[in-house]
Amino acid sequence: MTAPVQTGTSVPRRAATRLVSGKGRYTDDINVAGLLHVAFVRSPYPHARIVNTEVNTAKAMTGVVAVLTADDLAPICLPWQTRLALLPGHLSPPQMPLALGETCWQGEAIVAVVATSRAIAEDAAECVEIEWAELPAVADMQVAALPGAALVNSAMATNLGLDHAVATGDPDAALRDAAVVVEHSFSFDRQTGVTLEPRTIVAEFEPRLRQLTVHHSHQVPHQMRDIFAAQLKLPLSHVRVVTPDVGGAFGMKLSAYPDEMAVAAIAVLLEQPVKFCADRLESFVSDNHAREAKVQGRMAVDANGKLMAMDISVVSGFGAYSAYPRGSVGEGLQAVHMAAASYSMAHLRGRVRGYFQNKAPSGVLRGVGQPIATTVTEQLLDLAARQLNLDPAEIRRRNYVDATTATARSAGGIVLAELSLQRCHDRLMQLMDYDALRQQQRALRDQGIYRGIGLAAFMEQTAVGPALYGAQNVRASAQEACRLTLEPDGGIRCATSITDQGQGTGTALAQIIADTLGVDIDTVEVATGDTQLTPFGGGAWASRGTALGGEAALRAARRLQESILTIAGALLQADAAVLKLEGGQIYNAAGLAQMTLADVATTACFKAHLLSLTELPPLEITESFAPRDLPYVAANGIQAAHVEIDVELGTIRVLDFWVVDDCGRVINPLLVDEQIRGGVVQGIGAALYEQCIYSADAQLENGSLVDYLVPMASEMPDIHVAHVQTPTSATTLGARGVGEAGTVGAGAAIWTAVNDALAPFGAVLSQQPFTPERVLDGLAAARGKG
């Protein structure tokens, strides 16, 4: 038998070979007898009243089973409304699976056509005739804020969905007394997740037992089980949610979508299995969007470059509804509270206002506001360094927060336990050979070649505990659980509440279990994504899979090992405390192999009468874990970008990229680096390419991959990753999350690098993404001022 794989070792994702060879089983691959298909008639208007709907022609078409409106589904599915206990002013309009009487964004589902094939359903959908009365549409957040602005939804009294402020110290005095005060405006365009696998759902309902089974491309099966049961008026025990292979999620597959709720309701109504798979065009108008924000930031710095205060004002776009059940407030709240979280600063004033708009709802996307906070902080630091004639790396070095204790907090109230910012900084300087790069930059500028070096220190909130959503009275579980079973042949079966959309957490858990038990990793089988087979837990969000799910697995493995050694001790008539399980063998105190784990398992399962024990120790162990003393586990790091700008064309080329990350104990370096690189690519995409472009009347103008640009392999630089490891004291495992780290810092590093390259011209760009047009406009504006 081969030696057990140790934690800290790079092991490829177990599913990788199966998936790349086309053997994946995604939701759209699921086919059941009598399966029907749904196509939706979606609103072409951002805001309109539904005057009349004519469906008879569509109903009469061969192969059409039903044509359904909101009135048809109302008896089956209750409306829902996002409410947050600590933010009573944030109240989303009631929402139905299909729009009832009024449509509030272009792409909202109005009519569901159910047919024997997707093609027939789509053809019939084109025959549905709807009479509309167009209403004023509000696209721009600032227009939504104007007195007398048209209402986004007639059920609301105002478009304001959030008004929240934070204040620490005396920012006015600090701004008044500072040697340097810099100010800058920031604009972040809307993005969407663009997952390889679109949103897909298959719902089956057994009427005799009143049992609903949902196969769902989603991140949180237990959450959706709870929602389906509540909205469809079913006992929780009668609902099963299964998430098979999921082709990416990034937070976009974290909410309850109206069209997916409609599919489940249709299955209950028709008592037949139903499938919906969003095509790429409708994904752009129906998937949740994110990041839309305008920020005004000021920073005060003393003559020695010490950060004194920040004043930050954020306006955030919610779209037509607040995403259910977690809301759409996270982006704006995090942008304010996370400001300068990596730095020592006594004074902070922040305000965020969020507005509803006649656009697709905004929701969660990798990082949730943290990329915005990091970008604003890092860009202001660079502007301050420029005024003080300080090197950008030096101003950061002078300001890192001392967060070596578990009680350290930022000015925005962010828990900063046990960070390693200075060590990460020093490692980055060495990794990228910073001084040499600066010398090269100066020499190339003399030749008319403009390169920029950008830095971005970041803090990431990971492994979120129960305090975040529990206090808001949102039914989103923050615990993770693991059930381990010793099989009769000595194999280990793991059922975990965490889910995997490409992170490889199943492999990391197998490593933890194998290493703890002392068995070969190939003997550990991991099952996930099925509410009927796995223990209750939160699933994948907030970089928590290995940090929390791994802790539960570690605890379960230790208890199972105790049971195994107790049984072995009884068989060997030896003290269990001196026995050791290693490589699948039981060793005595002298280090001699006495029996295999399979021998122990076989005896315990089939010959328990041979054991001189009063009770058989449990061979199935379940452990749950959620951090109790901290709202989340902080991680940190620093990133750097090296870019070159063609000032004649406005094009930006990313030459190189570096990351030094501290995610605590690294369980699998290969998986960790994959997550960091993937996050960096998304951050670069946000900074340079991705934007949902809306017209003034709220029509999406680039709703296809022909017009919505995402970074491709040819645009990506080498991404060099290094680690500092500071195990968290919040868990025995010591792992912190890492799933969002790359995205949290990458956009900021690109911002600072681009504006560093443009510094000789006096240009400072302020609107993301940095398209060639915006680069040229910025240069022209700077020349005009000169």
N, C-alpha and C positions, 0 to 999 in steps of 0.2 A: 504494500500500500504506500502511496506517495505521502510525503510529509504534508501536514495541514498548511493551507495558505494563511499567512499571517496578515492581520490588519496592518495597514501601511504599505501593502504590496499592490502594484497595478495588476488588476485582473479585468479582462475585457468583459463588457456587458454580456450576460448569458444569452440574451435574446438577439444579439447583433447578427449572428450568422443566419438565424432563422428569418429575421426581418429583411436583410439585404438580399436574400435568395428568394424573396417573394412569398414566404411561408407565413407572413403575418396574418392574423385574423382580426380585422377591424370590424366596427359595427356594420358597415355597409356590406361586409362579406356574410353576414348572418342572414340565412334564408329559412323560413319556416313555412309549413303548409298553409295555403290560403292567404299568403301575405299580400296586403294591399299597399298602395303607394300614395303619398300625399304630395300635391303641388299647391302652392299658395298663390293667390292673387294678392299682390302687394300694392300699396298705394303709390301712384306716381306723383302724388302731391305731398309736400312737406306738412301742409295743414289744410284740412278740408272737412266739411260736413258730408256724411254719407246720406244722400237724399233717398235713393232707391237702389235696390240690388236685384237684378234680373238673372236668375240662374236656371230657368227651365230648359233653355237650349243646351246648356252644358249637361244637365241631368239626363237628357234624352240620348246622349251619345253612347254608342256601344262601348262597354267596358267601364263605364262610370258607375260607381256604387253609391256615392253620395256627394252632394255639394252643400257645404255647411257654412253657416254664418255664426256670429257671436250669440245670437238668440238660440241657436241649436245647442251650443255648448254650455250656455249659462246654467241649465239645471244640473249639469255634470260637474262643472268646475267652478269653485268659488273665486271671486276676485281677490287680488292680493295688493298689499300696499307696504312699501318700505318705510319702516319706522325705527328710529334710533333713540333709545331712552335718554342718553346724555345730550342729545341734540334735538330737543322737541320742536325746534323751528324747522328742522329738515323733514318735510313730509312730501312724499311723492304722490302723484295722483293715483287713484285706484286703477288697476290694470287687469285686463282680461286676456285669455288666450288669443282671441281675435278682436280687432277694434270694434267697439260698439258705438255707433252713431257719429264718431269723430276720429279722424286719423291725425296723428301728431308728428309723424316723420315719414319722409319718403323711404319706402321699404317696409313699413309696418304691415303685418299680415291682416287681410280683411276677410278673405273667403278661403276655405280649405276645400280642395277638390280631391276626392278619394276614388282611385281607379285601380284596375288590375295591373297596370304598369305605369311607370313614371312618365313615359312618353304620352300615353293616353291622358293622364292627369294634366300634363302641361298643355296638350291640345285643347282639352276642355276648359282649362283656366282662361285661355284666350277668348273663349266664347261667353264668359261671364261679363255682363254689362252693368256698370255702376254709374249712377248719376251723382255727380259731385257738385257741391257748392264750395268753391275755393275760399279759404280764409287767410287772413294775413299771416305770413310766416316770419319767424324771428330766427335768424341764423347766427348773428354776431352776439357775443356775450355782453359787449358794452351797449349794444342796442337793447338787449333784453333788460338791462339795468336802468334804462331811461324812464323818467316819470311818464306815465301814460302809454308805455310800450304795449303793443298787442300781447295778449296772453298766449303762451305756448299751448296751454290746455284750458278749456273752458271750465274744468273742475277746480282750477286753482284761482286764488285771489291775487297772486303775485307770481312773478317769474323767479323771485329770490328763493333759493333752496338752502342756503347756508350763509351765515354771518358769524364768524368766530374770530376772537382776538386773543392774543397772549402778550403779556408784558412782564419783563424781569428787569430789576434794577432801575436805572434812570437813563434811558437812551438819549433823551434830549440833552442832558448835561454832557454826556459822553460825546455826542455829535458836535456840541458847541465847543468843547475843549480840545478836540482832536487836532493833531498836526495835519492830518490829511482826511478828507471826506470824499469818497468816490461814489458816484451814482450811475446806474445803468438800467435800461429797460430791456426786458427779455420777452420774447414771444415764442411759444412752443405750439407747433401745428398738431392737429389731430393725427393719430396713428391707429392702426388696427393690428391684430395679432398675426394674420396671414399664416395660420398653421397649415402644415402639409395636408393633414386630414381635416376636411371641413366638419362643421357640427353635424352629427348624425345620431338618429335615435330610432330604435325599433321597440314598439310597445305591444305586448300581448295581454289579453284579459280573459280569464277563465270565469265565465258568469256563474256557474254552479257553485264554485268555491269563493267567488268574488275576490280572486287573486290577480294582481297586476305584476307582470314581469317586464322590466324595462332594460334593454341593452342600450348603452349610452356612451358616446364619446365625451367623457367628462372627467373632472379631477376629483370630485367629492361624492362618491356614491351614497354614503350614509346621509349626507345633507339632502341629496335629491330624494332619497327614500322618504325622509321626513316631510319634504315639501309635497311630493306626489300624494302621500297619504292624507295630509291636511287639506290640500286643495280639492282632491277628488273624493273626499269624505269616506276614506277607507281606513280600516284598522292598520296600524303600522305593521303588524305581523302579516298582513296580507299583501305587502308590497316588497318586491325584490328588485334591486338595481344592480346590474352587472356592467362593469367597464372593462371590455376586452382590451386588446392592443389599442393604444391611443397615439395618434400621430401628431403629437405636439399640442400644447394647451396655453402655456405662458400666462395663466390667469384669465384668459378670455373664456375658457370653459369652466368657469367657477360659479356662474350665475344661473338662475332659472330663467330661461328664455321663453317668451310667450308662444312662439311657434312650436317649441318642443313640448310645452305644457298642452298645447292644442292636440298634438299627436297622441299623448297619453289619454287625454279626454276622449278623443275619437275612438281609440281602442275600447274604452269602457262603453261608449255609446253604441258602437256597432258590434261589439263583442267579437271582433276579428283582429288579427295582428296587422299592424300598420307601420310603415317605414317612411321616414323623411331624411333626405341627405341634401344639405344646402349645396348648390353649385357655387362656383367661385364668384359669379356676378352677384347673386343675391347675398353671399357672405359679406360683401362690401357694404351693403345697405342694411343688413340685419344683425351682423355680429356687433358686439360691444366695441366701442372705440375708447381711446384714452389719450392722456397727456395734454389736451387742449388747455392752455393757460397763458395768461399775460401777467408778468411780474415786474414790479418796480422795486429795485433794491438799492439800499444805501449802506455803506460800511465806513466806520470810523476807526482810524489807526493812529497810534502815537508816533512821535518822531523816531522811535527805535523800531518801528514796524510791528509793534504789539497791537493785536486786534482788541478794540475796545467795545464796539457796539455794532449791531445790525438793525436796520429798519426795513422790513419786507412786507410788501402788499401783493397779494395774489388774487387774481380773478380766474375762476375755474369753470369750465363748461361741462354741464351734466347731460346734455341731450334732452330728449322728451320725457324720460322717466328715470328715476333712480334705480340702479340695478338691484334686483332682489336676490337674496335677503340682506346683503352686506352694505348696500348703498353705494353712492358714487362720490362720497365725500373724501375718501382716503387720499386721493391725489392732491387736493388742495390742502388738507390738514397736514399731511406729511411734508409738503413743500415749505410750510411755515415752521412747524415744530422741529424739523430736521436741519434747519438752516444752521450752518457753522457747527454742527454737532461734533465734528472732529477737532475743534479748536477751543482753546481756553478763551472764554468771553463772558463778561459779567452782565452785559446789558443787551436786551433783545426786545424789539417790539414787532409784532407780526399781526396781520389781519388777512383772513381769507373770506372771500365771498364767492358763492357758487350760484350759477344761474341755469335754469332750464332753457332749452332751445329746441327748435323744430329740426332736430338732427337725431341720428341713431343714438340710443343711450350710451353713456360712458360707463366704464366699469373698471376692472382690474387688469393691468398689464405689468409685466415683470418689473418689480421695483416700487410701484405705487407711490409716486410723488418724490421718492428719494433721488431719482436722477435729476429732477428739477431743482431740489434743494442743493444738491451737490454742484450743479452747474452754476447756479446763482452765486453760491459762496466762492467757488474757485475762480470764476471770472472776475468778481469784485476784488479778490485777493491779488490777482494779476494786475489789475488797474491800480491798486494801491501801491504795489511793488514798483510799478513803472514811475509813479509820481515821486516815490522815495529813492529812486535809483537803486533799488534792491533787486538782487537776483530772485526770480520766482521760487526757486527751491529754498532759498534762505528764509524768505518771509514765512513759508510754511513751517520750516524747522523751528522757528522762534515761537510758534503759536500752538503747537500740538497740545491737546489737553492731557493732563496727567490723570489717566483713568485706570490706575493699577488696582484700585479698590472696587469692591462689588457695589458700593453705594454712590459712586460718582455719577453725576448727572450734568447734562448740558444746560445752557441758558433756556432752551426750549422745553426742558423737562424730560429729555431723552435719557434713558438709562444707558450708561457707558461702561459697564462693568468689564474690567480686565482687558483693555485695549493695548495694542502694540504699535501705535502709529509711528513713533520715532524709529523703532527697529525696522519697520517696513520701509520707511523713508530711506534709511541708510542702505538697506539691501537694494532698493531700486536705483539709487545713485551709482552703486557699483555695477549692477546688472546692465544698465544702459550706457555706462561710461559717460555720465552726464557732462563733465567738464570738457571732454574731447568733443562731444556733440555740439556744445556751445561754441567752441573755437571754430569748428567746421562751419557752423551757421554763419558766423561773422565773415569768414573768408568767402563763402558763396554769395553773400549779399553784395560784396564788392564786384562780383561777376554778373549781377543781375538775376541771381537765382534766389528765390524767396522761400525759405523753409521755416517752419515753426515747431517749437517744442512745447508741448502742453502737459501740465501735471494736474492730477485730481486725486486728492486724498478723500477717502470715503469711509463712512460707517454704515453698516447694513443691519437692519433689524431682521433676525432670523428666529426660527423655532418659537413662534408666537404662542403664548400660553392663554389660559382661560380668561384673564382679566380684560383683554382687548374687546372681544365680542360679547362676553358674558355680561359685562357692565352695560353694554348697549342693548341688552335683552334680545340679541340676535341668536337664533338657534344654529350656531356653527360650532361644532366640537373642536376643542383645542387639544384634546388628549389623543395619544396614539397607543395602540395595543398590539400585542404579539401573543399568539398561541402556538406553543411548541409541543409536538407529539413525537414520542419515541416509537418507531414502527417495529413490528416483530423481527424484521431482518436487520435492525440496527440503523436504519435510515432515520433521518430527522425531517419531519414535516412542519413547515412554518406557515401559519396563516397570519397575515398582517393587515392592519387597517390602512397603512399608507398605500398610495397608488403610484404608478410609474408611467410617465408620458415620454420616456426617453432619457430620464436622468440616470437610470441604472441602479436605483435604490434597492431593487431586489437582490442584485449582486452584492452590494455593500452589506445588506443584512445577512446574506449567506456567509460572507466573510466573518462578520462579527460572531455569528452563531458557531461556525466551524472552529474559529480560533478559541472561543471561550470553552467549548465542549472538548476540544482536542480531537476533532474528526476531520476527514477530508471534505473539502467544500462540495465535491460532487455528490456526497451523501445527503446534502441539505436541499430540500425542495421548498420553494417559496410560492405561496398562493396569495393573490391580492385581487382587489377590485370586484368583490362579490359580497353584497350585504348578507346573503344567506350563509356564506361559508367563512367569512372573516369576522373578527371581533370589531366592535364599534370603535370608530375613531374619525379623525378630521380629514384625512386624505392629503392631497398635495396642494399646499399653498404656503407662502411665507417661508420658503427655504427650511422646511421642517422634517423632511422625510427621514434622512439618516440621523439628524440631531435628536429627534424625539422618537421616531420609530426604531432607530438603532438602540436608543437607551432602553426602550421596552424589551427589545430582543435580547440585549445583554443581560438584563435582569431575569428574563425567562430562562435563558441558557444557563445561568448560574444556578438557578433553582433546579432545573432539570439535571444538571450535572450532580448536584447533591443527591437527588433521588437515585441516579445511576450508581453512584459510588456506595450509597447505603445498601443497595441490592447486591452489588459486587462484594461488599464487606461481609454480608450475610452468607453468601455462597463460599467465600474464601475463609470464613471464620477469622476475619481480620478487622482491625479498626478502620472504618471508612476514611478517617482523617489522614491516614498515611498512604492511602491509595491515590493513584494518579491516572487520569484518562488522557492518553496522548496517541495520536495517529490511529485512533480506533481500537487501541489496546488498553487493557487495564494492567497497570504496573504496581508491584508491591513496593514496600519501603526500600528494598534492596535494588530496585530498578529493574526487576525481572518481569517480563510479560507473563501474565497469569491466564488471561482469557481475553476474548474479543468483546467489543460492544455488542455485536450480534448475539454472542452467547448470553450476555446479560438480558438482552431484549427478549430473546426466545424463551428463556426460563421464566421471566416475569410475565410474559403474555400467555404461555401455555403450560408452565409447570410451577405455578406460584406456590403450590403445596410444599415444594422443596425448600422454601425460604423460611428461615427461623426468625420471622418478623411478626410482630403482633398485627401490624397493618402494612399493606403494600404501599410504598411511597408513590405519589402521583407520577404517572408517566405522560400526563398532559398538563402543561403549565400555561396559565394565562397571566400576563403582566400588562398593566397600563401605566402610562407616564404622561404627565403634563407639568411644566415648571410652575411651582407655586409661589416662590419668593420673588420672581422676576416676571415682568409682563412679556419679555422676550429675551433671547440671548443675543447680545451684540457681537458682531464680527466687524472686521475692518481691513483696510488695505490702502494701496495707492497705485495709480495707473499713470502711464505716460504715453503720449502719442507724438509721432514725428511725421509731419506733413510737408508737402511742397505744393505751392500755388502757382499756376500759370496766370500772371496778372493780365495777360492779353485776352485769354479765353475765360477766365474765371473758374477754371477747373481745379479741383483739389485731389491730390493723390496721397493716400496714406502710405507712408514708406515703411514704418515700423511701429510696433506697439508692445508695451511691456506692462505686466501686472505682477505686483507682489501682494499676496493675499494671506490673511490669517483667519482661517476657518477652524481654529482649534486643532484638535487631533485629526489628522488626515487618514481616513479609513482606506481609501482607494485613490491614489494620486492620479491615475488615468481618468477616472470618472470625474474627479474634482476639476482637473484641467479642461476636460470636455465642457463641463458646465460653465467654467469661466470664459473659455473661448466663445462658446455659443452666446453667452450674455454680452460679451464685447461686440460681437458682430451685430447684435440687435441694437446696441448703443450707437455704433457707427452708423447703422441704417437710419436711426432716428435723427442723428446730427446732420447727415449728408443727403439722405434720399427720401425717406418716407413721409408722406403727408396726404391726408384726405382733403381734397380741395373742394370747397363748397362755394356756390354762387351766392350773391347777396340775398336771393330768395330761397336759400337752403336746399338747393339741388346739388347732389354729389356729382362732380364733373369728371372724376377719374376713377370710376368704380370698376376697374379691371387691372390685371397685371401688365397690360400693355402700357398703362398710364401711371399706375402706382408702382414706384420703383422700390425694389428691395436690393440689398447688397448681394452681389454674386461673388463666386470664388475669385474671379479675375480682379475684383476691386479690393480684395482683402489682403492685408499685409501678413507677415509672420507675426504671431502673437506669442511673445515669450512670457512664460509663467514661472514664478518662483514663490516659495512659501516661507512664512514665519509661523511657527506653531505655538499657540498659547492655549492649552486645553482649558475649557471653561470649568469653573468649579460648580456650576449649576447642575451638572450631571456626572455620573460615574464614568461614562464613555468619554466625555471631554470634547465631543465634536460640536462645532457650531455649523450653522447652515451656510451654503455657498451658492445656491441656485440663482440668486439675483445679483450677485456681486459684480459680475462683468458689466451688466447694464447700468447699475447704479453709478459707476464711475466713468464708463467709456465715453458717453456723450459729453461730459464735462471736460475730459481730456482733449477731445476733438475741438470743442469750443475754444479752450485756452490755446491750443496749438495753432488753430486757424488765425485767431486774433494776434498771436505772437508773430506769425508770418507776415501779417499785414501791418505790424507796428511801424515799420519805416515810412508808411504812407499816412499814418495817423488815422487809419480806418479801424473801427471796432464794429463787427457785425452783431446783430441783436435778434435775428429771427431764424429759428430752426424749422426746416433743414437749410443748410448752407448750399443752395443751388448756385450754379454758375451765374444766373441772372442777379441773385442777391449779392454775390461777391463783387460783380462788376458795378452794381448800384452803390455798394458801400465804398468802393474805390472812387467812383465818380463824386459821391457826396464829400469824401475827404478832400479830393482835389478842389472841389468847389469852395470848401471852407478855407483851403490854403490860399 
